[in-house]
Amino acid sequence: MLPEKPITIALCAGEASGDLLGAHLIAALKQQRPDIRFIGIGGPRMQAEGLHSLFEQERLAVRGYAEVLKRLPEILNIRRKLIAYLKTERPDVFVGIDAPDFNLHVAQKLKAAGIPTVHYVSPSVWAWKRKRVQSIVKQVNRVLCLFPMEPQLYIDAGGKAEFVGHPLAQTLPIEADRTAARTQLKLPENIPVFAILPGSRISEIDYMAPLFLHTAAHVLHKLPDAQFLLPYPTAAARSRLLHHLSQPEFKHLPIRLQAAKTALACTAADAVLVASGTATLEVALCKRPMVISYKISELTYRLVRHKIKVPHVGLPNILLQRGVVPELLQHDATPEKLAAALLDWFRQPEKTAQLQRDFTELHRTLKKDTGKLAANAVLAEITPS
């Protein structure tokens, strides 16, 4: 039986995608135990659900080896303070949400101090280091997996893991209504519309936004009546996007910035240009064609290019086990190539129709009662008093 005393659950999410997962989890936990107290690190969605965030989530949202090095002292300082606080506070369970380089270290220290730990979102061990599974099962009591091929890796290593589905698959409709999305956004039915998703982190935006905006300019040259939607997850992201949009070469672009509503923008679009990451899955669940791209610093690229163990980097291609959407990465990520790939989707509706069938099948596979399953697993790790 669960303890009758008020429960304290610590959570830590390092970026916008983790904030969404954390918000769903907190909501599901409150349905089962309304008296739970939530502390840790999270963004606006988790805070809206009741999390008391000890630090700004944005301070952890950094990508790439070279970029992390610049902020490493600050990140390590936050991690030390978080561990010390939670050791004193002694929550009933700690849930690290994604951000494995940060959260698994925190979990290891807390587990050693007798605090149960859960990691929500398996790192991409199937793409990078499978041997990492051995250390993860020692660092945490349980891993919650978003994809069906992941739990067995941890079970085989002697750990506890389960597939809980993906919350986006639960919240987004199986049938995507493009006409309704355009009506809601007051967009004409007969004009070309493209969504641009350059990432949620500031460092990511600085790399990807100029490239994507140059791509939009190429598309606009071919389709003069095209419109572009640019959703942003946070106020900091909006500020950085406005900086890039204010540059003289981009002022003529017909781009609409919109707060959040990424799924609505994607559903309304004819095609989506998206930075590799969780957003690619959201686009797939909106049943829209996409072009996946990513660029990182040359130093980071040289460090990681030989470590990738899978033929694809985009989640839709990985999960469907074939290249259903193009991936243009690093040196192949040029405005000319990206624009050509977007226009290819726009001009081939029959190709889009087949892709939509593939994405609908994927959606059905990933759709579970994710919040409830994850909440049950977290509560199961709480030691009765």
C-alpha positions in Angstrom: 0.0 0.0 0.0 1.1 3.6 -0.6 2.0 5.7 2.3 -0.9 7.9 3.6 1.4 10.8 4.4 1.7 13.4 1.6 4.0 12.3 -1.2 6.8 14.4 -2.5 8.0 13.5 -6.0 11.1 15.2 -7.5 11.3 15.6 -11.3 13.9 17.0 -13.6 13.3 17.9 -17.2 16.1 19.5 -19.2 14.3 20.9 -22.2 10.9 21.6 -23.9 10.2 18.0 -25.0 10.8 16.8 -21.4 8.6 19.6 -20.1 5.7 18.2 -22.1 6.3 14.6 -20.8 6.7 15.9 -17.3 3.4 17.9 -17.5 1.5 14.8 -18.7 3.0 12.7 -15.9 2.3 15.2 -13.2 -1.4 15.5 -14.3 -1.7 11.7 -14.2 -0.1 11.5 -10.8 -2.5 14.1 -9.4 -5.5 12.1 -10.6 -4.3 9.2 -8.4 -3.0 11.2 -5.5 -4.2 14.9 -5.4 -2.0 15.5 -2.4 1.3 14.9 -4.1 3.9 17.7 -3.9 6.2 18.2 -6.9 9.7 19.7 -6.8 12.7 19.8 -9.1 13.4 21.4 -12.4 10.9 21.9 -15.2 9.5 24.4 -17.7 6.3 26.3 -18.0 4.1 23.3 -18.6 5.3 21.4 -15.6 5.1 24.5 -13.5 1.5 25.1 -14.6 0.7 21.6 -13.3 2.1 22.4 -9.9 5.9 21.8 -10.0 8.0 24.1 -7.9 11.1 24.6 -10.1 14.3 25.2 -8.3 16.2 26.4 -11.4 15.3 27.7 -14.8 15.0 24.8 -17.2 16.5 26.9 -20.0 19.9 26.8 -18.2 20.1 23.1 -19.0 19.0 23.2 -22.6 22.3 23.0 -24.4 23.3 20.7 -27.2 26.6 19.2 -28.6 29.9 18.6 -26.9 31.5 21.9 -27.9 28.4 23.9 -26.8 28.1 22.1 -23.5 31.8 22.8 -22.7 31.1 26.5 -22.7 28.3 26.1 -20.1 29.7 23.2 -18.2 30.6 25.0 -14.9 27.1 26.4 -14.6 25.5 23.1 -15.4 27.6 21.2 -13.0 26.9 23.8 -10.3 23.1 23.4 -10.8 23.5 19.6 -10.7 25.5 19.7 -7.4 22.9 22.1 -5.8 20.0 19.9 -7.0 21.6 16.7 -5.6 22.3 18.4 -2.3 18.8 19.8 -2.0 17.1 16.5 -2.8 19.3 14.6 -0.4 18.2 16.9 2.3 14.6 17.0 1.2 14.4 13.2 0.6 11.5 12.9 -1.9 9.7 9.6 -2.1 11.0 9.1 -5.6 13.1 11.0 -8.2 12.1 11.0 -11.9 14.6 12.1 -14.4 12.9 13.0 -17.7 15.2 12.6 -20.7 18.5 14.7 -20.5 20.4 11.5 -19.6 23.8 13.0 -19.2 22.4 15.3 -16.4 19.7 13.1 -14.9 21.3 9.7 -14.7 24.2 11.2 -12.6 21.6 12.8 -10.3 19.7 9.5 -10.1 22.9 7.5 -9.3 23.7 9.8 -6.4 20.1 9.8 -5.0 19.8 6.0 -5.4 23.0 5.5 -3.4 21.4 7.7 -0.7 18.4 5.4 -0.6 16.0 7.4 -2.7 14.1 5.4 -5.4 14.9 6.6 -9.0 13.1 6.4 -12.3 14.3 7.4 -15.7 11.6 8.5 -18.1 12.6 8.1 -21.7 15.3 5.6 -22.6 18.4 7.1 -24.0 19.0 6.1 -27.6 21.2 3.2 -26.5 20.1 1.2 -29.6 21.6 4.0 -31.8 24.7 4.8 -29.8 26.2 2.6 -27.0 24.3 -0.6 -26.1 26.8 -1.2 -23.4 25.4 1.8 -21.6 22.4 -0.2 -20.6 24.6 -2.0 -18.0 25.3 1.2 -16.2 21.8 2.6 -16.5 20.2 -0.4 -14.7 22.6 0.3 -11.8 21.8 4.0 -11.7 18.0 3.8 -11.7 15.3 1.4 -10.3 13.2 1.5 -13.4 13.2 2.9 -17.0 10.0 4.1 -18.7 10.3 3.6 -22.5 8.5 5.5 -25.2 9.1 3.0 -27.9 8.3 -0.8 -28.0 11.8 -2.1 -28.9 13.5 -0.6 -25.9 12.3 -2.4 -22.7 13.9 -5.8 -23.5 17.4 -4.2 -23.6 17.0 -3.3 -19.9 15.3 -6.5 -18.9 18.1 -8.6 -20.5 20.6 -6.6 -18.4 18.7 -7.4 -15.2 16.8 -4.1 -14.9 13.1 -3.1 -14.8 11.6 -1.3 -17.8 8.3 -1.0 -19.6 6.8 0.4 -22.7 4.4 3.2 -21.8 3.7 4.5 -25.2 4.2 8.1 -26.3 2.0 10.8 -24.8 1.9 12.6 -28.2 0.3 9.5 -29.7 -2.4 9.7 -27.0 -3.1 13.4 -27.2 -3.0 13.8 -31.0 -5.9 12.5 -33.1 -5.5 9.4 -35.3 -7.1 11.3 -38.2 -5.4 14.6 -38.8 -7.8 17.3 -40.2 -5.8 19.6 -42.4 -8.9 21.7 -43.4 -9.9 22.3 -39.8 -6.4 23.3 -38.9 -6.3 25.9 -41.7 -9.7 27.2 -40.7 -8.5 27.6 -37.1 -5.4 29.4 -38.2 -7.4 31.5 -40.8 -5.3 30.2 -43.7 -6.8 29.8 -47.2 -7.3 26.2 -48.3 -5.6 26.7 -51.7 -2.3 28.3 -50.8 1.0 26.4 -50.2 1.8 26.3 -46.4 5.0 25.1 -44.8 5.9 24.7 -41.2 9.4 25.4 -39.9 10.6 23.7 -36.7 14.3 24.7 -36.1 14.4 23.2 -32.5 13.6 24.4 -29.0 17.0 25.1 -27.5 18.6 28.5 -28.0 21.9 26.9 -29.3 19.9 24.8 -31.7 17.9 27.7 -33.0 21.1 29.6 -33.6 22.4 26.8 -35.8 19.2 25.8 -37.6 17.0 28.9 -37.9 19.2 30.8 -40.4 19.5 27.6 -42.5 15.7 27.1 -42.4 15.0 30.7 -43.2 17.2 30.6 -46.2 15.4 27.5 -47.3 12.1 29.3 -46.9 13.4 32.0 -49.2 14.2 29.4 -51.9 10.8 27.9 -51.6 9.2 31.3 -51.8 11.1 32.0 -55.0 9.4 28.9 -56.6 6.0 29.4 -54.9 5.5 33.1 -54.5 2.2 32.7 -52.7 3.6 30.3 -50.0 3.1 31.0 -46.3 5.3 29.8 -43.5 4.4 28.9 -39.9 7.0 29.1 -37.2 5.8 27.8 -33.8 8.0 28.5 -30.7 8.0 26.7 -27.4 9.2 29.3 -25.0 9.6 33.1 -24.6 13.4 32.7 -24.9 13.0 30.8 -28.2 10.7 33.5 -29.5 13.2 36.2 -28.7 16.0 34.4 -30.5 13.8 33.7 -33.5 12.9 37.3 -33.7 16.6 38.2 -33.7 17.1 36.0 -36.8 14.0 37.2 -38.5 15.1 40.8 -38.1 18.1 40.2 -40.3 17.7 42.1 -43.7 17.7 39.0 -45.8 14.7 37.5 -44.0 12.5 40.6 -43.5 10.5 39.9 -46.7 9.6 36.3 -45.7 5.8 35.7 -45.1 6.4 34.0 -41.7 3.9 33.7 -38.9 5.3 33.2 -35.4 2.9 31.4 -33.1 3.1 30.4 -29.5 3.2 26.6 -29.1 0.5 24.9 -31.2 3.2 23.0 -33.0 0.7 20.2 -33.9 -1.8 22.7 -35.3 0.9 24.3 -37.5 2.1 20.9 -38.8 -1.4 19.6 -39.5 -2.1 22.8 -41.5 1.1 22.5 -43.6 1.7 20.9 -46.9 5.1 19.9 -45.7 7.3 20.5 -42.7 11.0 21.3 -42.3 12.1 20.0 -39.0 15.3 19.7 -36.9 16.0 16.1 -35.9 14.6 15.2 -32.5 11.3 14.7 -30.8 9.6 17.1 -33.1 10.0 14.7 -36.0 7.7 12.3 -34.2 5.1 15.0 -33.6 5.1 15.8 -37.3 4.6 12.1 -38.1 1.7 11.9 -35.7 0.2 14.9 -37.5 0.5 12.7 -40.7 2.4 15.3 -42.6 5.4 14.9 -45.0 8.6 16.3 -43.7 12.3 16.9 -44.4 14.5 16.2 -41.5 17.7 18.2 -41.1 20.4 18.9 -38.5 23.7 20.7 -38.3 26.1 20.8 -35.4 29.6 22.3 -34.9 32.3 20.7 -36.9 34.1 19.6 -33.7 31.0 17.9 -32.3 30.3 16.3 -35.7 33.8 14.8 -35.9 33.4 13.4 -32.4 30.0 11.7 -33.0 29.8 10.7 -36.6 31.5 7.3 -36.1 29.4 6.5 -33.0 26.0 6.3 -34.7 25.0 2.6 -35.0 21.7 3.0 -37.0 21.1 3.9 -40.6 18.7 6.8 -39.8 18.6 9.6 -37.3 15.0 10.7 -37.6 12.5 9.0 -35.3 10.0 8.3 -38.1 12.6 6.5 -40.1 14.0 4.6 -37.1 10.6 3.4 -35.9 9.4 2.4 -39.4 12.8 0.8 -40.1 13.1 2.4 -43.5 13.8 5.8 -45.0 10.2 7.1 -45.5 11.3 10.8 -45.2 14.5 12.5 -46.4 17.3 13.3 -43.9 19.7 16.0 -45.0 22.4 16.4 -42.4 25.5 18.5 -41.8 27.2 19.1 -45.2 24.1 17.9 -47.1 22.0 20.5 -45.2 22.0 23.3 -47.7 19.1 25.7 -48.4 19.0 24.4 -52.0 18.7 20.8 -51.1 16.2 21.3 -48.3 14.0 23.5 -50.5 14.1 20.9 -53.3 13.0 18.1 -50.9 10.2 20.2 -49.5 8.9 21.1 -53.0 9.1 17.4 -53.9 6.6 16.6 -51.2 4.4 19.5 -52.3 4.3 18.3 -55.9 3.7 14.6 -55.2 0.3 14.2 -53.4 0.2 10.4 -54.1 3.6 10.0 -52.3 2.1 12.0 -49.4 -0.9 9.7 -49.3 1.2 6.6 -48.8 3.3 8.3 -46.1 0.1 9.2 -44.2 -0.9 5.5 -44.2 2.5 4.6 -42.8 2.2 7.3 -40.1 -1.3 6.2 -39.1 0.0 2.7 -38.5 2.9 4.0 -36.4 0.4 6.2 -34.4 -1.7 3.1 -33.5 1.4 1.3 -32.3 2.5 4.1 -30.0 -0.9 5.0 -28.6 -1.3 3.9 -25.0 -2.7 5.4 -21.8 0.8 6.8 -21.3 0.2 9.1 -18.4 -1.6 6.5 -16.3 1.0 3.8 -17.2 3.9 6.1 -16.3 2.2 7.3 -13.1 1.6 3.7 -12.0 5.2 2.8 -12.5 6.5 5.9 -10.6 4.1 5.2 -7.7 5.2 1.6 -7.6 8.7 2.6 -6.8 7.7 4.5 -3.6 8.6 2.4 -0.5 5.6 2.1 1.9 6.1 3.7 5.2 
